[in-house]
Amino acid sequence: MYRVMIIDDEKPLRNLLKMTVPWEELGLEVAGEAASGIEAIHTIDEIKPHIVFVDIRMPFMNGIEFAKLAKKRYKNIRIIILTAFDEFEYARTCIGIGVTEYLVKPLIKQDIIQACEKVISSLREQEPELETESTELFTHFDKMKEYIKRNYRNSELNLTAIAQEFGFNASYLSRRFKADTGMSIIDYITKCRMEKAKECARQKMLMYITAKEVGIPDPNYFGKCFKKYTGIAYSEF
């Protein structure tokens, strides 16, 4: 699945793009957004988008300036410029910096989809680099799972702690982990804790001791988690 980033200082337009395009059907996910080119430059390394929608007219750093910097950093990134009709000729003169497509405002859903399809086609022609990146992500996820299995007894183990341990942005990691493994990080932590709790229950261990053993020191909260996971109360199990 290719990652998309939307950069526009108008939040309604960013929301419009996110809501109207069937991203998943196209094999895409909106992995991040930014309200300015400067904000985007500071977060692009965390998001690592394959495709960027960027408005040509923004304060501090316009879309063309952003595109130049982004292409230097990621030569295979695909950039789709959003432009008003009276700016179109100016935008088109910037093809030399690697802009892939142009969309004229007001945006039309079918035009956006067609632009995405063209860009996806060009990305598919490029595979080894993207496949390597996906393989590296899966390797990280395998390491994270092992890390969780070793550390689930730590009550402070959560999404933020794991993101910091492995050097990822927490919100980006949350989306990618679930998209690529089918389970959220929090659900995976809960699974490890509850499977261990089931073992403890079979050994007739008291609930408050089991709660501490699996990293949930509050017995009441542990009881709710256990019942939600297994469908029955700890004492019944």
N, C-alpha and C positions, 0 to 999 in steps of 0.2 A: 504494500500500500504506500503510495507516494504522499509526502507531507506537504501541506499548503500553508503559507503565511499570508495574512492580509494586512496591508499597511495603508491606512487612510486616517486623516485627522477627524473625519466625520464618523462618529460611532454609529449613527443610523445606517450609513452605507455599509459599514463592516457587518452589522447585524443582518442587513438585507442579503448580503452575499452568503453569509453562513446559513441563513434559513431557506433561501430559495433554490440553492443548487443541490442536486442529489449526489453529494460527495461520495458516499459509500458505494453507490451504484457505479460510479466512475472509477472506483479503486483509489479514492483520495480521502484524506482526512485533514481537517483544519487543525493544525498542530499549534498555531499561535497567531497572535495579532499584535499590532502596534499602532499608536496614534501619531507617530512621526518617524521620519527616516533615522533620526538619531537614536530613538528608542529601539528601533528595529536592528540597527547595527550593534547595539549592546546586547541584544537577546538572540541574534541569529545563530550564534555558535551553540546555544543550548537547543534550539529548535531544529537546526540543520534542515531547512525546507528544501524540497526539490523544485517547488513552484512558488513564485511570489507574485501576488497582485499588489501593485503599488500605484498610488495616486501621483500624477505628475506634479501637482501643485500642493505643497505642504510647507509649513513654516520651518525655518532653520535649515532644513535639508530637503530639497525637492526630490521627486522620484528619479530624475535622471542622475543626480549626484549619488543617490543611494545605489542605483543600478551599477554605476561605475565601480563603487567600492565593493558591492556584493559580488560582481563578476571577477574582481581581482582575488577575492577570498575563496570563492567557489566557482570555478570556471564552467562547471556543467549545470549551474542553476538556471532555471527557466524563468524569465521575467515577463509578466504581462502588465503593461502600462494602462492605467485608467486615466482617461483624458476627456476634457470637454471638447465640443465640436470645434470651437475657435482656436484650440491648442493643438489640433490634430496634426497639422503640417509641421509644427515645431517638434512634436513627438516623433513623427516619422523620420525626421532628419537624424534622429539619434540611433538609427538601426545599427550603426557601426559599433556601438558599445555593447551589443549583444542582447538587445530587447527582442523577445520572441514574438509577442503579439500585442495588439492595441485594442482596447475596448472604449468606445465613445459613450459618455454619459448622455442621457439617462441609460443605465444598463438594462439590457434585454436578456432574459433568462436563456433563450436559445443561443444567443451570441456567446454568452459565457461558457455554455456547455461545449459549443463548437471549438472555442479557443482552448478549452481544457483537453478536448479530444486530440487536437493537433499537437499540443505539448506532450501529452501522454505518449503519443505515437513516437515522438522524437526521443523521449526518455527510454522507451523500450528498445530503441535501436542502440542505446548506449548500455549494456547489462552489467559487465563484470564488476565495475566500481560499486554499483548499487547493491549487487548481490553480496559483495564483500562487506559492505556496511551492515546489511541485514544479518549476515552471519555473526558479525562482531556484536550486534545487539543481542542476538539469541545467546551468545556466550556470556554476556553480562547477566542476562536473565537467569541462566543456569547457576552462575556464581551467587546471584542474589538469593535464589532458592536455597542453596547450600548455607549461605550466611544466616538466613531466617531459621533453618533447621537447627543451627548451632546456637542461636541466640534468642529463641522464642521465650525463654524463661525471663528475659530482661523486660520488665514492665514498661520501659521507655522505648522499646522497639516499635517504630511506626514508619509511615511513608517518608516523613521528613528525615528521620535518622538514616534510613537506607539510602535516600537520595544524596545526602551529605557524604555518606561512606563511599559511594561509588561515583560521586562527582556529577550528578545529574540535577537538572531542574525538577522540582518535585511534581509540578502539574504535568509537565511533559512526560516524565517517567510514569506517572499514574496512567495516562492515556495509552502510551505505547505498550506498557506491560500488559494491560487488559486486552488491547487490540491484538497483541501477538501471542498471548498465552491463554486467553479466554477467561481469565480470572484477575480480579484486582489484587494489588499487593496486600491490602488490608484483609481481604478474604483468604489469601494464602497464609498470612500470619495466623488468622483465626483457625484455619484448617489444621495447621501444625499444632496449635495449642489444644484444640478440641480432640484431636486424635490421641494426643498424650493424655488428656483428661479422661478419655474412655478407658485407657489402660489403667490409670489410677483407680477409676471407679470399679473396675473388675477385681482390683486388689483390695477392695473395701476401704480405700483411703478416705478419711474424712474430707468433706467438701472444702473447708477453709484451708486445709493443708494442700489439697490439689490446686486450689485457686492460686496459691503462692507458687507452687511448683511450675505452673504453666504461664506465669507472668501476668496474672490478673489478680492482684492482692485483695480487691474488694469482692468478698464472697457473694454479695447480692448481685453485682453486675456479672460475675462469673456464672452464677446460676441462670441468669437470663440468656447469656451467650450459649451455655451448654444446651438449654432447652430449645433454643432457636436452631442450633446446629443438628441436634439429634432427634428433636421432636418429643422428647420426654425429659422429666426432671432428673437431676443428678441422683437423688435418693432412689428413684424408681429404677434407674439404669443399673 
